[in-house]
Amino acid sequence: MERSLEQRYAIKFCAFKEGGEEVADEPRSGRPTTARTDENVDRVLEVLRTGRRLSIQQITDTLHMSTFVVHVIVTEDLQMRKVCAKLVPKVLTQDQKELRVLRCQELLDLIKNEPDFLNSVVTGDESWMFEYDPESKRQSCAWHTKSSPRPKKARMSKSRIKTMIIVFFDIRGIVHCAQEIKRRIARVRTDIKDTVKLHHDNATSHTAFIITNFLARSNTSGTLCLSKSNVFIWHKRFSDGRNTLEDDKHTGRSSFSKTPESIEKVREFFANNRSASLRMMAEVLHINKETIRTILHEDLGKTKVYAKFVPHTLTGEQKSLRIAHCRDIISAYENDSNFLKSIVTGDETWCFQYDPKTKCQSAEWKSKNSPQAKKTRKVPSKIKTMLITFFDSRGIIHKEFVTAGQTITGEYYLNVLKRLIARIRRIRPEYRDEDSWCLLHDNAPSHSSLIVRRFLAKNNVCVLNQPPYSPDLAPCDFYLFPKIKLKLKGFFFFL
C-alpha cells in the first residue's frame, strides 16, 4: 500500500476514534496578523525612539507584528528611512562651529566687495607621497565581454618609504611647482640639443648609444623629467634641424561618426590597454567619447568591471594543489555524509582594544526633515591581542588569548594542541576513538613545524591539507572571525 501520509499525520487522524468527523485540518494560530492601526503606529514610534538603529526584524520580534506591517508603518506612516552616518574628520564643538561660520562669513563679505578676490588666493598644504601606492578598485577596472573571466588582483598595501610634498596653487594651476618643472624640462631639452650638436658627425647607428649615455647621466644627477620615449622624440627633432624648445600646437580632437575604421581603431587600442578609460581613448584616437562608448558596448560587446581582490595571485602549481584539495574534500564527503561534522578547525586572529563600527552598523532611521547623523572617522587602536580558536559544527571547542609579547612558535602551538586534545576528550566524547575527527588548520610555519607534525602523528590525529593562500576554504576566515569581530566593533575593552 502506498504511504501518502506521514506517521505523525496518521496519528493526528486517530481522533476519528474519539468521535471526530472533520476531515479538514484544524486552523493554525501562527503569528497574529495586525493591521496598520493608530495604536500600532504609536507602538512602532515608541520603539524607534528607544533605538534608532534597530532593524525591521528586531522591531518585529519586539512588538510581535508582521514584518511587512512594520516596514509599511516606518516608511509610509512615519516617513522614515534608514541612512548611514556621514563620516567627518572630527566632530566639531560649538566654539569650532561658530568660528567656522565666522570665517565663511568673512570670505563671503570679501567676495561681495571684490569679485576677483578668489582669483588672487594662493593656497598650499603638505601631503605624503609613497614610493608605491596600490591602485584603487576603480583604477583596476578593465573592459571584458560577458563570457570572459573576471580579472583578479592581489591585495597589496602602501610602501613604508615615503616623502612629503609641499604644493601651492591658485585658480590658474600650480604656483610653486609649475615654474620649476618648466625650467627643468627646458634644461633637459637644451641638453639634448647640445648632445645632438656634439655628436652631429657620428653615424646614425650610434644614436641609441648616445641617448643611453645621456639618460644614465640625467638619472644619476636627478635632472631628468622627460620619459625615455620623449628623449628619443626630441633627439629626432633636433637631428632634423629643429631649433625651438616649445611644444607643437595641438590640433584638437576630431569628432566623426561610427565607421568600420573607427571600430578597428578602438579594437586595436583596447587589445593593448584594457584598463583605459573612455576619456583616454578619446584623446589618443581623436574620436568622440560617446562614439567610443557606443562602439565598446554595442559593436564590441564590452563592459568595464572591477578586478576581484584576492589575498595572493596563485601560481599554476598552487592552483592545481587547490583543485586537488577540494576534490579530496568532496570525495570524502561522498563516502561519509557525516565527514564535515567531524572536522575541527582552528586559527589565530587579532582582536583590537577598540575597533570602530562599520558604516552599515551606524545606519539610523530618520525622517526627511531631520539632519543626517555625523560620525568621526576612526581607526583601530594600536593595542591588540591574539585569539586562538578551535570549533566544529556544534560550536566553539577551545579558545585562549595569547599573552602580550608572545610569539606563536612551533613549541607554543604544540602546547595549544595538547590543551585542545584534552578539551576534546572532555566535551566531545564521540571524538575519543581514533580517526573519529579531523584537524583543519592553515600551513603557517608554527602549524607545519616538525614537532607539531610528530605530535599529531603520535596521537593519530588526521590532518586535512590546506592549500596556500586560500582563506575562502578556511571556515575561520570566511565564517567565524568576521562574525566575532562584527559583534566586537564599537566597544572598548581593557586588555
Steps between C-alpha positions, in 0.01 A plus 500: 500500500633837405572728797345837421509633860790525739477319831452818702199599286352151527519528879310826489213341308460242778262762636231332286491228765403766753202612295659755270331547161693791343744404223650848454803619698446699816562875471855599599562787737831618346611860538207739558443724197466858614379786284639854473312652789583818691593293804753297300650816346550643850656175618750498211582868558563437869739213421688710244548777754678256731736381222523656154744234381257211544429289194155409370548145629588622850191723511289208379632269772444765768142593407390156363377660180536409136823606329304643207275706730798639693675593174192680367447688829863616514532605135147630422333604829812628681676610177835362618788342314821344624814689401865458593679762705719744307869447577675827595863561603393622845178582684521878555426664832263796523792750507654340193169517315461870583857568386431312175189711434695820577780414254253412224310825558823701473583331169151569364532870595837523322353342185209748502734797535756368249368251238856401393605414854499120443727541195772645724494225765806273512450190716745228597544196719720195561427139408679167519612339171570126527769312308221261394128557546276220364225577254149549628223262403365752251840537333521122453187497280551313174277453195388142442222305332225308678669164441855603602608425861508775757853639554669447836739725685716426804419717801806717572583777747690827478877499529662624819737729310338837445585867452310821568401738223407867554278653229358850451244577229245759392206502261731474196698198624812405693701806612798363688573182299393601146782750437766262630370214282495723192858610566611138541327394174662789310839411652470135394395593146800736479728217612355276229559773242860544612552124489375490140741780402789326677442168324381646168776330302439154656322227308128445546568157647652672806177685582372243749841488671511881529150525644566213743804687635295819525224322696756344734658841572161666554371225732820519704480878541123493561425759227299280263132593479420353155420139427734288291264509200484882511879520512514298175231722345682824581833353386340421164353852473833673573681263263258609222597865555247623754612791721196592717450340842123564516235232455307470175150641486226246559267439209207419727268206498318409182148369546360264241230237495534127550672343200670163441837679519418655840377164631827337395698780665315451830543122475879530452539752781283291733706187429815673631345686795193347662501744794478814285215739573268650239666840537846349447385321184337819371820703548727240338275396209344847443152349503196635680456345845137404441596334173759290683242410765259379231772300323608327822152413625310425178757397237765332718267391783735617777422605857741637758522306827714528809774249568424256780735543794664175609754442782765383256538435129535121483751326280404208276630249754305664783182494292545129429557435871183692584295295252641174636416601858140588409454170317631309802247676725214427257592133466531463880154652543351272234637195682391621845211747534608585859854589393451878519353471851818333626736780390659713774648816353699774666707810436634821655371856460567844646245659735535875546441693819269723297375435148264765353160404370442462129296750303216251471490452878459876552185519284205666676134561422430866423225707349543719193538823701740373767872566437734220401696352787877556504768262612869558561729296280700278735760226464557181705709549812867399504448284809391151398516139609497171310214253534538128421172317435400144407142401413293236319145481366355510853684809623816625671719227650805687625608866512784687664671838482873530441690702758655829385844459345459127438583372152308207351781249454489126443555427871226741608254358246587148619385592853180647354428170320555306823239716675269461198516118506436495875201729449365284215513185713307679772217667304490287181489134612425386145847622392692270737541220245776509241413661165175627648585863426726700266701816564496782244747787539702708257860444399656768723860424609393427858227261378725307261808477724662160554413468870133577430480241220666238720255570784195472273629177347572355845142573614349365174341834409393520136612835353330641190728674252439873464599652163711819525341846486143363511308672782173423319560130582574567870175521705669727757578765238174509308252410777608522866739794528288750299198425720702536822664826395170648383357455852812656659499815284416819685592370849807591705671215685763510773772258392 
